[in-house]
Amino acid sequence: MRLCKRQQQLGTLLQEFHLLWHPQPFRERQPVWCARWPALAAELLALDDEAATGLNLDGLAALNLVAGHVPEVRALIGLSELPLFSSPPVERGGERWAWEIPGRKRAQIEAFAAAASPEGRPVLDWCGGKGHLGRLLASDWQVPVRTLEIDAAMCRAGVQLAGRLGVAQDFMAADALAVDLHELAGRHAVALHACGELHRRLIRHGVQAGIKAFDVAPCCYHLHLGETYRPLASPSALHLTPDDVRLAVTETITAGARERRQRDRAMVYKLGFDVWRRRLNGDRYRNFRPVPDVWMRTGFAEFMEQMCRREGMPAPAGVDMTEYERRGIERQAEIVRLSIVRHAFRRALELWLAGDLAVFLEEHGYAVTLGAFCARELTPRNLLISARRG
């Protein structure tokens, strides 16, 4: 199927089921879809903890559950399937290229490098940090690499690492949002998990500047957005807010048990505070500023005192704080279950966002492939846009 056709179908279906994935149970006590599909809501709220956790992690299983009540969403299953880039194993002389790289990050870099195919052109390593990916490509592909990175200290560290390996890699300390890409015309641009506007600018301006090949694995699509997502490709009827776009990257399959416990505790605390604020100010959600992590390591009563002081609210006086913590726990359990519906659409939404970039390249004369460069267990952000133009 051509990318533009898939993109149109995904956009149409996401727009059709906007009512299911757009509402945020954290903000809305009862998303509006609960009244339209009460049996779906009842099935979700009856799930035990293990089943609810599993469905939040497994988007395909969640989509099948939703399809049991809304059969039309089943069309998204086929559209959400993408090929895994097949690539032969790379033979390397020694492991010196991997100095200082944690195991999971190293595995992601190696999978990306194996999926991207060399063009014999000089490489632009976009937002490359210390240049780990660029260093590997300079060694494997035997081409010169220029790593662009805003952090001068990282550039200096990268120069030392490249020197130790003896590869043709130099560094350009510059802001990717301001650099003139015409200076880098004709190169093969690679970007592993450049966030938001960083990957969009590479593609948008790289096309204009004459970049000949792209291998881009996007990440954090919601960063640096305005009030809405503005497609790069042909206009679409699908309009996304930053919160909608953020949904695409909320998957935490690689998080450890400790990280998940901390996340759950933070949600319970915030929801307990929300219960108190609704009691004082009316039953509707109000945004509040990010909460310092250190506050989450205190007891609930101390957390409430700090939040009320910061938000200019009276703290509960003469009230058993365990009651609000208990209600926070109850709300968290409801949210985990009702959020399964949103998460069922997460992969389709990410594919639409990546597809927008891919179709833009296709519209500008590139031969484009969209696929996965590794298993989602290694990183949920495993989509790779590979584009070539003669």
Secondary structure, 3 states (H helix, E strand, C coil): CCHHHHHHHHHHHHHHCHHHHCCCCCCCCCCCHHHHCHHHHHHHHCCCHHHHHHHHHCHHHHHHHHHCCCHHHHHHHHHCCCCECCCCCCCCCCCHHHCCCCHHHHHHHHHHHHHCCCCCCCEEEECCCCCHHHHHHHHHHCCCEEEEECCHHHHHHHHHHHHHHCCCEEEEECCCCCCCHHHHCCCEEEEEEEECHHHHHHHHHHHHHCCCEEEEEEECCCCCCCCCCCCCCCCCCCCCCHHHHHHCCCCCCCCCHHHHHHHHHHHHHHHHHHHHHHHHHCCCCCCCCCCCHHHHHCCHHHHHHHHHHHCCCCCCCCCCHHHHHHHHHHHHHHHHHHHHHHHHCHHHHHHHHHHHHHHHHHHCCCEEEEEECCCCCCCCCCEEEEEECC
